Amino acid sequence: MKRSILFVLLALFVLSAVKLPAAISAYAFGDYYLVLKNHNEAVENQHGLWLRRVYITYESDISDKLKARARMEFNSAGNFSTSASNITPYLKDAYISFQYAPLHKVTAGIQDSLAYGNIEKFYGYRHLEKTMFDLYKVRSSRDFAIDFSGAFDQAKKFNYSLQYGNYSGNRNEIDKYKQVGARFFVNVTPKLLVEVNGDVSTLSGVKTSYLVQGFVGYKDDWGRAGVNYGQEMVREDGKDDADFGVFSAFAVAKLGKKLEAVARYDMSVDPQLHGQGDFLPIVKGYKSNLAILGLAWNLHPKFQIMPNIKMVSYKENNGMKPDSDTYFNITWYYQF
């Protein structure tokens, strides 16, 4: 762990000495957490402090058409395990992009998944909670891929991305099965965003996952709001079809210069296919609802504190269901 940190710091120091238009940035977030109620009695009443993520990013304009980015992530497990674990460093992003035409570019390397890169940016509260397909383990946030993206018009109102990747996240590739995805979004007005995206991910010679989703977001002086619906469809030879549909809506309301209220509600229309184990455990095999309420206090443009509460409930499946969960957190976020 110490060697990894020293290596990253040394690499950033060397890169900062290189005479290129470049930038180094970093941010981190974590919580004081209190488990008020949980379907797992061993976790109930547990409380403490954890640093969920630290990111250190280096970005460089190699030329007016070539840009590169490398990002390290330091990741806590957050699985309420009975055995402690160290924060784990790994390479989050590593890509280079080439603008081959005024409105079009190609990017190669470890980069954002098309499933929620835009949606997460519009949402703006990743440090509070992941967007739905990230949270419910439907797709990884990254992939080693080749991506063609751009705009169809000078005003950049109509936009696209086409991506071909390993479907292995940040890990090295070990098989022949790949993912092909597409994303189209329209800036209908400066305030209104509409997006559709989807992909076909081959998991094995007999198993394929299909993903489709749509998102509508609106922002104004009062704040912003978004509605997201998507569905994963898993098809495997010799087995019943497995589907997972989920709806998510959020609103962020400005309450002055330094305060924002955040509300979010997720509802799965099918039982959870993958479950969720980190920081907010969600049981696989049941339909679930998630409600989040938070009050963000921006003490400084680069430092925020947010008390929040998260509540998970389940619907019966074959006459059984887990107990509901309630978490109280004080989340902090800072840039440096």
C-alpha positions in Angstrom: 0.0 0.0 0.0 2.7 2.5 1.0 4.8 1.6 -2.0 1.8 2.2 -4.3 1.1 5.6 -2.8 4.8 6.6 -3.0 4.9 5.5 -6.6 1.8 7.6 -7.5 3.1 10.7 -5.8 6.5 10.3 -7.5 4.9 9.8 -10.9 2.7 12.9 -10.4 5.8 14.9 -9.3 7.7 13.9 -12.5 4.7 14.6 -14.7 4.2 18.0 -13.2 7.8 18.9 -14.2 7.1 18.0 -17.8 6.6 21.2 -19.9 3.1 20.3 -21.2 -0.3 22.0 -20.8 -1.4 19.7 -17.9 -3.4 19.6 -14.7 -3.3 17.5 -11.5 -6.4 17.3 -9.5 -7.7 15.3 -6.6 -10.8 14.8 -4.5 -12.0 12.5 -1.8 -15.2 11.5 0.1 -16.2 9.5 3.1 -18.8 9.2 5.9 -19.5 8.8 9.5 -22.1 6.1 9.3 -24.6 4.6 11.8 -26.7 1.5 10.9 -30.0 2.2 12.6 -31.7 -0.9 11.3 -30.6 -3.8 9.1 -31.8 -7.1 7.7 -28.5 -8.5 9.0 -28.6 -8.4 12.8 -24.8 -8.6 13.0 -24.5 -5.2 11.2 -27.3 -3.4 13.2 -26.0 -0.5 15.4 -22.6 -0.7 13.8 -21.1 2.8 13.4 -17.8 4.4 12.5 -15.8 6.5 10.0 -14.6 5.4 6.6 -12.9 7.1 3.7 -14.8 5.6 0.7 -12.8 7.0 -2.2 -9.7 9.1 -3.0 -9.0 10.1 -6.6 -5.8 11.6 -8.0 -6.0 12.6 -11.7 -3.4 13.8 -14.2 -4.7 15.3 -17.5 -2.5 16.5 -20.4 -3.1 18.3 -23.6 -0.3 16.7 -25.7 -1.3 18.8 -28.7 -4.4 20.7 -29.8 -5.9 17.3 -31.0 -4.3 14.8 -28.6 -5.3 14.6 -24.9 -4.5 12.0 -22.3 -5.7 11.2 -18.8 -4.6 8.9 -16.0 -6.5 8.5 -12.7 -5.7 6.5 -9.6 -8.4 5.4 -7.2 -8.0 4.5 -3.6 -11.0 2.3 -2.7 -12.4 1.1 0.7 -14.2 -2.2 0.7 -17.2 -1.0 2.7 -18.8 -4.4 3.0 -19.3 -4.5 6.8 -16.9 -7.5 7.0 -15.9 -8.8 10.4 -12.2 -8.6 9.2 -10.6 -5.2 8.5 -9.0 -4.5 5.1 -6.7 -1.8 3.8 -7.7 0.8 1.3 -6.8 -0.6 -2.2 -5.2 1.5 -4.9 -5.8 0.8 -8.6 -5.8 2.4 -12.0 -9.2 3.9 -12.6 -8.7 5.7 -15.9 -5.9 5.5 -18.5 -6.8 6.7 -22.0 -5.7 8.9 -24.9 -8.1 10.7 -27.3 -7.6 12.1 -30.7 -9.8 14.7 -32.3 -9.8 13.6 -36.0 -12.4 16.1 -37.1 -13.7 19.3 -35.6 -16.7 17.7 -33.9 -15.5 14.1 -33.6 -12.9 12.2 -31.6 -11.8 8.7 -30.9 -10.7 7.5 -27.4 -8.8 4.4 -26.5 -8.0 3.0 -23.1 -9.7 2.5 -19.7 -12.6 5.0 -19.7 -16.2 5.7 -18.7 -18.9 3.2 -19.4 -21.6 4.6 -21.7 -24.3 3.4 -19.2 -24.0 6.3 -16.9 -21.1 8.7 -17.6 -23.5 11.5 -18.6 -26.2 10.6 -16.1 -23.7 10.7 -13.2 -22.4 14.1 -14.2 -25.9 15.6 -14.4 -26.8 14.0 -11.1 -23.8 15.5 -9.4 -23.9 13.6 -6.2 -21.8 10.5 -6.7 -20.3 11.0 -3.3 -23.8 10.6 -1.8 -24.6 7.4 -3.8 -23.9 5.8 -7.1 -26.4 6.1 -10.0 -28.7 3.1 -10.4 -26.9 0.7 -12.8 -23.6 1.3 -11.0 -25.2 0.8 -7.5 -27.0 -2.4 -8.5 -23.9 -3.9 -10.2 -25.5 -4.1 -13.6 -22.5 -2.5 -15.4 -19.0 -1.6 -14.3 -18.2 2.2 -14.3 -15.2 1.6 -16.5 -14.1 -0.6 -19.4 -11.0 -0.9 -21.6 -12.5 0.2 -24.9 -12.4 2.1 -28.1 -14.9 4.9 -28.3 -16.0 7.1 -31.2 -17.9 10.2 -30.0 -19.0 13.6 -31.2 -21.8 15.9 -32.3 -23.9 16.0 -35.4 -24.2 19.8 -35.4 -22.1 22.9 -34.6 -24.2 23.7 -31.6 -23.6 20.3 -30.2 -27.3 19.7 -29.7 -27.3 16.2 -31.1 -24.5 13.9 -29.8 -23.4 10.3 -30.0 -21.0 7.7 -28.7 -20.2 4.3 -30.1 -18.1 2.0 -27.9 -16.4 -1.4 -28.3 -14.8 -2.9 -25.2 -13.5 -5.9 -23.3 -16.4 -5.9 -20.8 -13.8 -6.5 -18.1 -14.0 -3.3 -16.1 -10.5 -2.2 -14.9 -9.2 -5.7 -15.0 -7.1 -7.3 -17.7 -8.8 -9.2 -20.5 -8.9 -13.0 -20.3 -11.4 -14.1 -22.8 -12.9 -13.5 -26.3 -16.3 -12.1 -25.1 -16.9 -8.4 -25.7 -19.3 -5.5 -25.3 -20.7 -3.2 -28.0 -22.7 -0.1 -26.9 -24.2 3.2 -28.2 -25.3 6.4 -26.6 -27.3 9.2 -28.1 -28.2 12.4 -26.2 -29.9 15.7 -27.1 -29.4 19.0 -25.4 -33.0 20.0 -26.3 -32.4 23.4 -24.6 -29.5 24.5 -22.3 -31.8 23.3 -19.5 -33.1 20.0 -20.8 -31.2 16.8 -21.5 -32.6 13.7 -23.1 -30.5 10.5 -23.4 -30.9 6.9 -24.6 -28.2 4.3 -24.4 -27.8 0.6 -24.5 -25.3 -2.3 -25.1 -25.0 -5.9 -25.9 -22.5 -7.7 -23.6 -21.5 -11.3 -24.4 -20.7 -13.0 -21.1 -19.9 -16.5 -22.4 -20.6 -18.7 -25.4 -24.2 -19.3 -24.2 -25.0 -16.2 -22.1 -25.6 -12.6 -23.2 -26.7 -9.5 -21.3 -28.7 -6.7 -23.1 -29.1 -3.3 -21.6 -31.4 -0.4 -22.6 -32.2 2.8 -20.7 -33.5 6.4 -21.0 -32.9 9.5 -19.0 -34.4 13.0 -18.9 -32.9 15.8 -16.9 -33.9 19.3 -16.3 -32.0 22.1 -14.6 -32.7 25.8 -13.7 -31.9 28.4 -11.2 -33.8 26.5 -8.5 -31.7 23.3 -9.0 -32.1 20.2 -11.1 -34.1 17.0 -11.4 -33.8 13.8 -13.4 -35.8 10.6 -14.2 -34.1 7.4 -15.3 -35.5 4.0 -16.4 -33.6 1.1 -17.6 -33.7 -2.7 -18.0 -31.1 -5.5 -18.2 -32.2 -8.7 -20.0 -30.0 -11.8 -19.5 -30.4 -14.6 -22.0 -28.7 -18.0 -21.4 -29.1 -21.2 -23.4 -31.1 -23.8 -21.4 -32.2 -21.4 -18.7 -35.2 -19.1 -18.1 -34.9 -15.5 -19.2 -33.8 -13.1 -16.4 -34.8 -9.4 -16.5 -34.1 -6.6 -14.1 -35.9 -3.3 -14.6 -35.3 -0.3 -12.4 -36.7 3.3 -12.1 -34.8 6.1 -10.4 -35.7 9.8 -9.9 -33.9 12.6 -8.1 -34.2 16.3 -7.3 -31.7 18.8 -6.0 -33.1 22.1 -4.7 -31.0 25.1 -3.9 -31.8 26.6 -0.5 -29.5 29.6 -0.7 -25.9 30.1 -1.6 -24.5 27.3 0.6 -27.3 24.8 1.1 -28.9 22.2 -1.2 -31.6 19.6 -0.4 -31.3 16.3 -2.2 -34.0 13.6 -2.6 -33.8 10.3 -4.5 -36.1 7.3 -5.0 -35.2 4.0 -6.7 -37.7 1.2 -7.4 -36.9 -2.1 -9.0 -39.7 -3.6 -11.0 -38.0 -7.0 -11.0 -36.1 -8.9 -8.3 -32.4 -7.8 -7.9 -30.2 -10.0 -10.2 -26.9 -9.0 -8.7 -27.5 -7.5 -5.3 -25.2 -5.0 -3.7 -22.6 -5.4 -0.9 -20.6 -2.2 -0.5 -21.6 0.5 2.0 -25.3 0.0 1.2 -26.0 -3.8 1.2 -29.0 -4.8 -0.9 -30.2 -8.4 -1.0 -30.3 -10.3 -4.3 -33.5 -12.0 -5.4 -36.1 -9.4 -4.1 -37.7 -6.3 -5.5 -36.3 -3.3 -3.6 -37.0 0.3 -3.0 -34.4 2.9 -2.0 -35.1 6.4 -0.6 -32.4 8.9 0.1 -32.8 12.3 1.7 -29.8 14.7 2.3 -29.0 18.3 3.1 -25.7 19.5 1.6 -23.8 22.3 3.3 -21.1 23.9 1.1 -18.8 25.4 3.6 -16.4 26.2 0.8 -16.5 25.7 -3.0 -14.2 22.7 -2.5 -15.6 21.3 0.8 -19.1 19.9 1.5 -20.7 18.2 4.5 -24.0 16.4 4.1 -26.1 14.7 6.7 -28.3 12.1 5.0 -30.5 9.1 5.6 -30.9 6.0 3.3 -33.7 3.6 3.6 -34.0 0.2 1.8 -37.2 -1.9 1.8 -38.1 -5.1 0.0 -41.2 -6.8 -1.5 -42.1 -10.4 -0.8 -40.8 -13.2 -3.0 -42.3 -16.7 -2.4 -43.7 -15.5 0.9 -40.4 -14.2 2.2 -38.6 -10.9 2.4 -35.7 -9.4 4.3 -36.3 -6.7 7.0 -35.9 -3.1 5.9 -32.6 -1.1 6.4 -32.0 2.4 7.6 -28.7 4.2 7.6 -27.7 7.6 8.9 -24.6 9.2 7.5 -22.7 12.4 7.7 -20.9 12.5 4.3 -18.0 14.8 3.5 -16.6 15.7 0.1 -13.5 17.8 -0.7 -11.2 18.7 -3.5 -7.5 19.4 -3.1 
